[in-house]
Amino acid sequence: MNLPTCLKTYTPNNLFETFCEVSTVEQALATKAPSLITLSKTDGCSKKQVFGLLQLHLMLLSHNSKVKQGLSKMEVDMLASDIIRDFFFLTFADVNVVFKRFYHGEYGQLYGTLTVADVYKWFQNYASERCEAAAEQSRLEDEKRYKSESSVPENFSLEQLGYVRDADSGAWRIDPERVAQREAERKEREAREAQRKSEERARKMRENEELARIRREVAIKNILAKPLDERSDAECDYLMLYDEQTRREEHQKPSSGDTSEQA
């Protein structure tokens, strides 16, 4: 999503509609929305635009708090700056959750005033909660990936791991032949998987080359369909390069005389 689209999507009028089904930290993480720092580095003026968007949200928050003493213009500016600096990893999906919690009364009674410390504390607590949720999510994903990639069965036995029981003592010991067999099977699986990936890469490369060839031919036909006086300099240069490449490819092809001579 580019910056203008994000700014339009995340305005106070559209934020809650955009994230209407997002009300928890986990749901905000799942949106994969761009972070504040990512939006701020989109182009030269993007940081100022993101700053202005946060200002609008904070002013609306102060207005809707219905307190006698809300946030001043200077306090709004300071808060927007602090949020971009200290919570740069948050997204507007996260901002949406923080503000929803406020509107749902989860931060308690304000007792006539809304301070910078109040709002900053909301974001601080949310950021800590988000980091913990992200760490837990990462742990679960690693655990799931380990289970899917592990060659050890869920209900494995020592025999499956290459052990044998001594008939006399009853003790377990490694069976070298069984271990060697398991290692050979593992290497065979890895070789098959490597071969499959290599064939897949080669297939994709052929498809990309064919697609590039088709696009090139279509571009050439479109240029040739134009009158000479309507072709741009870039199109003329493209035709010249195409002709030169075609001649070079034809020159590199073995002639029928060369083929018969080799035979």
WOWO-V435435 format. One line per field, one symbol per residue. ss: DSSP state (a for helix, b for strand, c for the rest). phi: phi as a letter, one per 20 degrees, with the letter a starting at -180 (. if undefined). psi: psi as a letter, one per 30 degrees, with the letter a starting at -180 (. if undefined). A space follows every 50 residues. Layout:
ss->???
phi->???
psi->???
This chain:
ss->ccaaaaaaacccccaaaaccccccaaaaaaccccbaaaaacccccaaaaa aaaaaaaaaaaaaaccccbcccaaaaaaaaaaaaaaccccbaaaaaaaaa aaacccccccccbccaaaaaaaaaaaaaaaaaaaaaaaaaaaaaaaaaac ccccccccaaacbbbccccccbbbcaaaaaaaaaaaaaaaaaaaaaaaaa aaaaaaaaaaaaaaaaaaaaaaaacccaaaccaaaaaaaaaaaaaaaaaa aacccaaaaaaac
phi->.ffgfffffdfgfdgfffdfedccffffffflffffffffdfbfdfffff gfffggfffffffffmefceeegffffffgfffffecfefdfffggfgff fffemfenfelnccdffffffgffffffffffffffffffffffffffef eeffdfdfffeneceffeemfebfegffffffffffffffffffffffff fffffffffffffffffffffffffefgfdefffffffffffffffffff fffffffffffff
psi->kleeeeeeegleffefeehfgjgleeeeeffhlkleeeefgeaegeeeee eeeeeeeeeeeeeffglejakleeeeeeeeeeeeefhffllfeeeeeeee eefggfgakfhfljleeeeeeeeeeeeeeeeeeeeeeeeeeeeeeeeefk fkleilleefggllkkeefglklkjeeeeeeeeeeeeeeeeeeeeeeeee eeeeeeeeeeeeeeeeeeeeeeeffkleffkleeeeeeeeeeeeeeeeee efkkleeeeeee.
